[in-house]
Amino acid sequence: MVIIPDDKDWTWVLEQPCQECGFNAAGVTPSTVAETVSHMLPRWQAVLRRQDAAERPNDHTWSPLEYACHVRDVFSLFDQRLNLMLNDDDAHFANWDQNQAAIDGDYAKADPQEVSAELEAEGRQISASFAGVTEDQWQRTGKRSNGSVFTVLTFSQYFLHDVVHHLHDVVHHLHDVDG
């Protein structure tokens, strides 16, 4: 089964609510991210306990397990990038190809229990990092390899949408997808 790569530029979520998952970035700050991620972790763990966690709903959609692997890696990547922004002036982020990461990490064959533990650890780490951000750091900047520039504030909003959106995908959408 071949997954169609997602090459959309999701930065539009910084300007308007996401119609798919209902996320609205306007109320998100670095200080709200830690608690939100912590509250989401048990829901991700419940997803990984499902009997069908490793089953793809169709040929072009990741399984809940693959989404969880992606979110685990997003936690790790964004933690690294957040720390770059906090420590380096005008930080630059190396390119990250999420589709290649899924192939290299063999997401489809991962062990759900291991992923659950790793997702928990990475989620706690990114939560702690965001909890440590002070308001005077919100305007520090970082630049993605495609040229997108973020402040710590917009970075927190962009990050949280990714996590919220994918939890929405696995909780609400995967049961409704035609196979």
N, C-alpha and C positions, 0 to 999 in steps of 0.2 A: 504494500500500500504506500502510495506516494503522497506526502503532504505538500500542498501548494504553499510555497514560501509567502509569508506575510511581509510585504515590502512597503506597507503604508507608513506615512509620516503621521504618527499619533500626537504630535505636539499641538494639534488643534484643540485637544481637550483642555488646554490652558485658557482657551478663549470662550468655550461654550460647553454646556453639559453633554455627556455622552448619552445619546438616545438609546443605546443598547443596554447599558448597565445602570443608568441613572446617576452616575458619578458626576458631581459638580465640584470642580477644583477651587471655586471661590472661597470656601470655608476652610481649606486645608493650609496648615502652616507646619513647619518642621516640628513644632511642639505638640501638634495633634497626631502626627504620624505614629509615634511610638505606641500610644495606647490603641490606636486603630489596628495596627499590625498585631499587637498582642491579643486583641479580641478575635482576630481572624484565624489565628493559628489552630485553635481547637476545631474550627470548621474545616480547615484543610486536612487535619488529621482524620476527621470523620469521613471525608471524601476518600482518603487512602485506605480506610478500613472496608470500604464497599467491595462486595464480591466482584463487581464489574470494573474495578478501578483501572485495570490494564487493557480493557476493551475499547477499541476505537468505534465510535458510532457509525462511521462511514470511512471511505478510502481517503478522504482529504481533511479529516479532523483529528486532532490529537486526542488520545485517551485522557481521562482524569489524571492518571499517573504521569503521563508526559507533561501535562500542564503543571502538575506539582513539581516535577523536576525543573521545568522552566522557571517557576516562581522561586524555587530554592536558589537557582543560579542568578536570578534577578536580585534577590536579597544580597547575595555575595558581591555581585558586580556593583550594585548601587552603593553598598557600604564602602567599597574601594573608591568609587568615584566621589562619594560624599567626603571621604577623608582627604582625597586630593584637593577638592574645592576648599576645604577648611585649612589645609596646610600650604597650598601653592597658589600664588597669585595667577589668575586667569588660567586655571588648570585645563589641560587638553586630555581628552579621553581617547584611548586607542579604540579602533573599530571592534565591535562585537557582533558577530553574525549569529543570531539566535537559532537560525535554522541549522547552521553547521554545528553549533553547540549541541543541538538535539541529536544529530547524527554521531558526533564524536563521543558524546556521553551515553549513547545507546539508551536514551530515555525509555524507549518502548520495552526494554528488557530489565529495567531497574527493579529492585526489590522494594515494594511499597513500605515495609516496616523501616528499612534503612532510609528511604527518602523521607518518611515522616520524621524520623529523628534528626536528619540533616536539615530539613525544612524548619523544624523547631529551633535548632541551634542557630541557623543563619537568620531566622526571623527575630530571635532574641538579640542577636548581635546588631542588626540594622536598627532595631528599636532603641537599643542603648545608644547607638551612635546619633540617631536623630534626637533622642532625649537630651544629649549633651550639647546640642547646638544652641548658642545664645542668640538673642534677637539681633545683636549687632553684627552677627555673621550671615544673616539672611540675604544680604546683597552680594556676597562673594560669588564669583562666577566660575563657570566651567564650560568647555566647548566640546561638543561631540564631533566625531570625524566627518560627519556630513555637513558641518557648519552650524548646526543648531546651538544657540547659546542659552545657557540656563543660569539663573541665580540659585542659591540654595533654596529659596522659597519656591520658585517654579519647578526646580528639580524635585522637591518633596511632593509637589502636586502631580507631576508627571509620573513619578515612581508609584505613588499610592493608586493612581488610576490603573496602572498595569496590574497590580495585585488584586484590586477590587474587581476589575473587569474579568480576570481569569477565574476568580472564585465564582462570579456570576455565570461564566461559561459552564463550569462543571456542575454547579448546583441547579441552575435553571434551564440551560440550553441543551445540554448533552442528552437529556431524556427526551427532548422534542425533535432532535435532528433525524431526518429521514435517512435510513441506511442504504 
